[in-house]
């Protein structure tokens, strides 16, 4: 599956505008992480683009989220590494994240929410109005962006060999690169 096919599948399966933006943000972050870590940028981007493909169908049943999506992707013949990363990104299943891609997806998913929340508290409501330090400061505030789970983001040091500030910086840079698509 190439990027255009994956994008069309995402548009078909995901109807919520904000979820589509989240998916595009995760795709951008995954692509940037792949560049930084010397991995396959296209493949990692597909993992980001497809990671929540089943969310509209499973939003009321978190136990099914990512399992249904991974099964759909496997049936479509998507690369098994992408399928496994999609399946393992949801903590509800307790599945091991065996590949660097799976570990990156697990951390990138909540990072995008933290970055968006940080941008939205600025008067400009733009990604260009924030920097890594600003996001890092918000990271330390437990009450800020509660849905952006910190544990997956903290895993980057051990799992990806990145310091938290570098990880946040890479994510912010990636999202700033598609700020027009994100409306931020």
CORUR-V413609 format. One line per field, one symbol per residue. phi: phi as a letter, one per 40 degrees, with the letter a starting at -180 (. if undefined). psi: psi as a letter, one per 30 degrees, with the letter a starting at -180 (. if undefined). burial: + if it has 24 or more other C-alpha atoms within 12 Angstrom, else -. Layout:
phi: ???
psi: ???
burial: ???
This chain:
phi: .ccccccccccccbbcdccccdccccdcccccccdccgbcccccccdccbcbdbdccbdcadcccgcccccdccccgcddccdcccccccddcgccccbdcccccdccdcdcccccccccccdcfbcccbbddcccccdccdccfdccccdccccccccbgbcdccdcccccdccccbdcccgb
psi: kleeeeeeeeeefjfkeeeeeeeeeeeeeeeeeeeeghljeeeeeeeeffegfgeefgfgifffkeeeeeeeeeffgkkeeeeeeeeffjfffgkkjfleeeeeeeeeefeeeeeeeeeffkefhkffflleeeeeeeefjefkhefikeeeeffeeeefgkleeeeeeeeeeeeefgeeefg.
burial: +----++-+++-++----++++++++++++++++-+-----+++++++++++++++-------++++++++++----++++++++++++++-----+-+++++++++++++++++++++------+++-+++-+++-++-----+--+++++++++--++-+-+++++++++++++-++--+++
